[in-house]
């Protein structure tokens, strides 16, 4: 078919190159996304976000019989590992390619082009994965507070990636952002308040959703391209998350 969609904004700036707020800048109220460590009340699962040498971020989730982690690099590449009941699933993004490995089987998917053969192979690797099923089942039970924490957002992105790979494109629709009323935005402008780390993150999330919606409408007659729209959206929102963490003053432990 020859159509290729690029992930505009998918590259995240290194932490050391992002301007952090000065001590004199106004501070907003604490937000869930600014919490680096959370113990989920309902499940007891522990979610953490830590920094890695070189500027990478590591989001992790631990729970009996389940251990999930995702290391995101400044350029947007990531390495995710989900282990549960002797089943280990590994997903590695390098540029426009995603490699999925489990039980000695590996499949590679091109993210920025219609790759139905790659999707078929990935679904074969994922079929019967206890690790993927346990992770997604636990994720559904997490509280909203946990899912909206700093590590929770990264793990939510991992959950929606698995959903897309398993043919559940409707999972993206459930991530539609909540839009603030125009009056709130006008009031900030009228009082001279400039953009904050969070408002810039929020703006990019909304913009990427609008582009995703338009993309799906544009390619609705072409099989395989709606997944490309979804992958492009996912890369953008993860990039926005990475930039927000670097821009904000969230204290992170180095591991």
N, C-alpha and C positions, 0 to 999 in steps of 0.2 A: 504493500500500500504506500509506503514511503513517507508517512506522516511521522514527525518526530516532535515531541513537546519537551522543552527544556525546563528544568527546575529553577526558575528565576528566584534568586535569593536563597538558594539552598546552601551556600557556603557561609559558614559562621566565622566571625572574626575571632582571633586569639584573645584570650582574656586580658593579656597585658597591653593590648592595643585599644582597649575600649575605655572611654572616659568614664570614670566612676564619679558619683555625686560627691561634691565637696561638703565639708562639715557645715558650711554656711547655707547650703541649699535646703529648701523646705523638704521635710520628710512626710510622706504620706502615711496613712494608718497601716498597721501591720496587715499583710495579706497572706492567704493560705500558701500561695506560690513562693513566699519568702521563708517557708519552714523547710529546713534541710533534713530534719529527722522527725519521723512520725511513727507512733505505735497505733495501729488501727484499733479502735475500740471494739468493734464487733468481732473481728477475727483474731486479733493479737498479732497480726503480721507486722513486721518491722520494715519500714522504708527509710532509706538513707541516700543522701547525695553527698559525695566527697569529690575532692579534686585530685587529679593525677599529675605527676610530673610532666611538663611539656604543655600543659593547658587543657588536657582532656578532662571530662567530667564522667563520674561513675555513679549511676543510679542502681540501687539494689533493693531486692525484696527477699526477706527470709521468713519462712514459715515451716512448721514440721513437714518433712518429706518434700519440700519445695525450696529451691534456691534459684533466684533469677537475678541477673545483672546485665547492665548495658553500659558500655563505655563509648562515649561520643567524642570524636576528635574535633578540633577547631575547624577543620575543613568540611565537616559534615559526615565523614565516614564513621561507621560505628561497628562494634563487635558485641553481640548479645548472646548470652548463654542461659538456657533454662534447663534445670536438672530436677527430675522428680521420679522417685521409685525406679532407679537404674536406667531411666530414659534421659538422654542428653540431646538437646536441640541447640544448634548454633546457627546464628544468622549474622553474616558479615556483609556490610555495604562498603564497596570500594568504587568511588566515582559513580558511574551510572549502572553498576552491576551489583546484584544481590546474590550471595552464595548461601544456600541453605544446606546444612549437613545434619544427618541423624542416622545412627546405626550403620555406619559405613557407606551410606548413600549420600550423594551430593547432587544438587541441581543449581543451575545458574540462571538468573532472570535478568533481562535488560529492563531497566526501570523507565527509560525515557522513550520507548518505542513499543509498538504493539508486538508483544512476544507471547502469543498464546501457547506455543510449544513449551516455552520456559515455564509458564504458569502451570501447565499440565504436569510437568516434571516435578515442580515444587510441591504441588498438591499430593503427588505420589509419595514424596519424602515425608510430608506432614501426616499422611494418613495413619491413624492409629497411635499418634504420639500422645503418650500419657502426660509428658511434660507440658506440651502445649495445652492440653485439655485442663490440666490442673491449674496452670497459670491463668488461663482465661476464666475458669470457674471461680478462682479466688478473686480475680480482679473484679468480677461482677459483684462480689460481696463487699468490696471495700467501700467505706463511707465516702461521701462527696468531699469531705475535708481531706481525706487521705489522697484521693485521686487528684485533687487540685493543689497538693503540696509540690515543692520543687522536684523531688524524685518521682512523685506520683504522676506528674505531667509526662515525664520521659517514659515511664512504664505504661501510661495510657497510650502513648504513641506506638509502643511495642505491641500492645493489645490490638490496636486498630490495624497495624501492619499484618499481624497474623490473620485478622478477620478478612482483609482484602485478599491475602494469599489463599485463603480457604473459600473464597467466592462470596463472602458476605459484604458486598459493597454497601449495603444499607447501614453498616456500622459507621461509615463516614457521615451519613446524614444525621446521626445522633450526636455528632460533635459540632453541630451548628453553633456559632458563638452567640452569646447574649449581647445585644447591642444596647449601648447607653442612649438615653434620650438626648435629642439635640439640645434641649434646654440646659442639660448638664455641661455639654461642651461649650455652649455660648457663655455660660457663667464663668468657666475657667478662662476663656479668652478675655472677657470683660474685666476680670480682676488682674489680668496681666500674668497669669500663671503659665509658665512654659511647659513643654512636654517633659514627662518623667520617664524613667525606665519602664514603668508599668504601662503608661499610656502608649508609648511607642510599641511595646509588645502587643498590647491590645489592638492597636491600629493595624499592625501587620497580620494578626490573626483574622481580623474582619476582612481585610483586603484579600488575603489568600483564599478565604471562603468564597468571596464574591467571584474571584477568578475561577475557582473550582466549579462553582455553579454554572458559570458561562461556558466553561470547557465541556462539562457534561452535556449541556444543551447543544453545543456545536457538533459534538461527535456522536450524538445519540443513535445515529444510523450505522455506525461503524463498530463491529465487534472488536473487543480487545482494547479500545482506546479509552473507555471510561475508567479502566484500571489505571491507565497512564495519568489521567486527570487526578485520580486519587493519590497515586504515588507522588505526583508533583505537589499537590496540596500538603501531603505529609512531610515532605522534605522542607517545605517552606515554614510550616508551623514549628518543626523541630529546630530549624535555624533561628527562628524568632525566640524560642525558649532558651537556646544557648546564649544568644546575645543578651537576653534579659538577665540571666544569671551573671554574666560578665559585667553588665552595666550596674547591677544592684550591689549592695554591700552585704550580701548574705555571707555570714562566716562559714567557711567550709574547711573541714579537716582534710589534710593531705594524706593519702594512703598509697 
